[in-house]
C-alpha cells in the first residue's frame, strides 16, 4: 500500500475520532480537538493527491477510496451536528442523499466506460460543506471549550443559515450532475435474442 493510500485511509480513523469527540461535549477541549482532526483530514486529502500525482502514482484504489473517505469525513461531521442539535436532520439527509446519488451515477458511468469527474458545482459544494463544518465546529469550540458568551439562540440561527446554504449548494450541484448525465439513467434496451 502506497503512502498516499495510507493517508486516504487515515481519514476513516479521523472521522471516527472526530465523531466520538463531538458526541462528548462535556469533555474539556473536545470540540477544539474535533475541529483540529477535521482540518488534519483536509490536509491529508490535499497531501495524498499531491503525493499520488507527483511521486507514487495514482492507483485505482486511491481513485475509488479518496472521494469515499472525503464523504465519510464530511457526513460524519454533519451527522454529529444532528446529535448536538446544531443542524436539522432533513438537511443532513439531503446532503447524504446527494452524495449517494452522485456516487451511484459515477458508478453507472464507469460501467458504461465513462468517467464523471468533479465539475465546478461539485467543487463549490465541497468548499461550502467544508466551510460550514469548520465554522460550526469553531463556534461550538468557542462556546463549549473556551466559554465564549455566544448566545445560544444566535449560535443556533447562525449554524442554521450556514448549514442551509451548504445544503442548498449541495442539492443544486447534485441536480446539475443528474441533468448533465441523465442519459446514464435511461433503462437499457433488452439484448436481442
N, C-alpha and C positions, 0 to 999 in steps of 0.2 A: 504494500500500500504506500503510495507516494505521500510526501509531506502535505501537499495541498488537499489530498483526500482526507488525511487525518484532521486537518484544520476544519474541513467541511463537516465531518462527523462530530467534531468538538461542539458544534452549535446545538446538537441534540442534548448534550450534557449541560451546556449553558442554559438552554431553555428550561430544563428540569430544575436546575438550581434556582434560576430566576423566579420561576413559578412557586417553588417551595418558599422562598423568602417573601414573596408577595402575599402568601397565604398566612404569614406570621407578622401582621402589622404591629403587634405589641413588642416585638423583639427590637431593641435599640439598633438603629442603623440598617435595618433590613431593607427598606426602600432604597436607600442610597447604594447599598451593595447590589441590589437588583438592577438599578439603573446602570451601575458600572458593568455588570455582566452583560446587559443588553448592548452597551457600547462596545464591549470586547467582542461580542458576537458580530457586530457590524464591521469591526476591524478585521476579524478572521475572514469575513465574506470578501472584503477587498483583497486581503493578503492571499487567500487560496487561489483566487482568479489570477492575480498578478503572477504568482509563482508558477501556476499551471501554464500560463501563456509564455512566460519568459525563460523558465528553467527546466521544469519537469515534464511538460507536455500535457495537453488536455486529454483526459480519459473519458470513456463512456460512463464510467461510474461517477466521475465528477460532474459530467453534464446532466446526469439524472439526479444525483443527490444534492448538488449545490442549491438549485431552486427549491427543492423539497425541504431542506433543513432551514432555509430562509423563511419559508412559510410556517414551519413548526415554531420557530422563534417568535415570529410576529403573532401568530394565532395564540400561542401560549400567553403572551402578554395581554392580549385582548380578552381571553377567557378569564385570566386572573382579575382583570378590571371588573368583570361581571361580579365575581365573588366579593370584591371590595365595594361594590355598589357605585362604581365610578362611571361605568358605561352601560347603557341598556343592552339587554341580551339580543334584541332584534337587530341592533347594529352589528354586533359580533356575528350573528347568524348570516347576515348579508355578506360580510367580509369573508367568512369561511366558505360560504356557498360559491362566491365568485372564484375563490382560489381553486376549489374542486372543479368547477365548470371549465375554467381555462386550462387546468392541468389535463382534464379529460379531453378537451379539444386538441391540445398538443399531442396527446397520445393517439388520437384519431389521425392527426396529420402525419405522425411518424408511421403509422400503419399504412398510410397511403403514399409514403415516400416524400412527405413534405415536412420541412422544419418551420415551426411557427416561433419566430424569435420575438423578444420583447420589443414592442413599439413605443412611441412617445407616451401614449396614455398609460401603458403599463409602468413605465419609468416614473411618470408623475404619481401614479398610485403608490409605488414603493416609497417615494420621497415623502408623500403625505402620511402614509402609515407610520414610517419611522419617526417623522417629526412629531406626530400625535403621541406615540408611545413615549418618546423622550420627554416631551412637555408634561404629559400626565404623570409619569414617574418622577420627574423633577419636582412637580408641585406636591405630590404625595410625600416625597422625601423632605421637602421644606417644612411641610405641616407636621409630619409624624416624627421625623428624625431630628430636625433642628428646632422644632417648636415654634415656627413662624406663625403669627396670628393671622392666617388667611381664613376669612370667614367661610364656614362650611358651605353655605348656600352659594356664595360667589365661586368657590372652588368647583362645586358640582356643576354650576352653569357653564363655567369655563371648559371643564372637561367634556360636557355635553356638546358644546359648539365645536371644539377641536375634533372630537370623535365623529360628529355628524359630517363635518367637511371631509374627513378621511374616508368615511363610509360612502359619501356621495361620489367622490372621485373613484373609489373602488368599484362601485356599481356601474358608473359610466364607462370606465375602462373595460370592464367585463362585457358590457353591451357592445362596445366597439369591436372587441375581439370576435364576439359571436356574429355580428353583422358582417364583418370583413371575411370571415371564414365559414359563412353559413352553408356553403356548398359541401363542407365536410359532414354536415348534419343531415344531408339528404339520404334516404334509405337506398341501399344498393339494390340494383336490379338482380333478380334471381338468375343464376347461371343457366344457360341454355343446355338442354339435355340432348 
